[in-house]
């Protein structure tokens, strides 16, 4: 956990070395970007406000498997509350550090407008990842480990929202999106943002298992979905403009949407 914070802090110190180079242009259709982000945020807010009504009252996936139960026994902390608090602190701190380092790199390279654009692109990916996660959690209705272990107790609306881990998917989406935007722009800080963010996200996933809030497969699925959206959406929707990535007045790239070679 300390290592991820140190990596992100180092990114802020390393980014001035690239400040003399103008940032590479990205495709940014503001109406579409704001619309997608706004719809995703509105959907997420609605899922939170009406959680009691939307959350399954009974588990749809009630059982588990040998791998998950074995890893639960191996990784569970005696003080699950401490692990839960640690994961909550990290899921707030790691994205703030990753986004802050990205914004600082953008500000140093191109000013406030570039920093704002970078945060908007990364935020779009994160908001989509969170909404997809919410839909999945309400749909699958998997019992959380603590609810599975003690089914006779009423545990509240979160008891059957285990698959997949929201903390983990949000953290991996933020790390992947911030690192990808920084790399697309050409910032020297991108390896530090990506490395530090992914290290912090991994710690969050571990804490969710230690806190008995999620199974290991929940965490792995959350990491995979968050990474997929975080890496893929900025490249697909906002990959460098122009055929050679040097910028051409906002013209749309001629490469296929999922061709990553021209973006990196």
Buried (B, 14 or more C-beta within 10 A) or exposed (E): BEEBBEBBBBBBEBBBEBBEEEBBBBBBEEEEBEEBBEEBBEBBEEBEEEBEEBBBEEBEBEEBEEEBBEBBEEBBBEEBEEBBEBBBEBBEBBBEBBBBBBBBBBBBBBEEEBBEBBBBBBBBBBBBBBBBBBBBBBEBBBBBBBBBBEEEEEEEBBBBBBBBBBBBBBBBBBBBBBBBBBBBBBBBBBBBBBBBBBBBBBBBBBBBBBBBBBBBBBBBBBBBBBBBBBBBBBBBBBBBBBEEBEBBEEEEBEBEEEEBEBBE
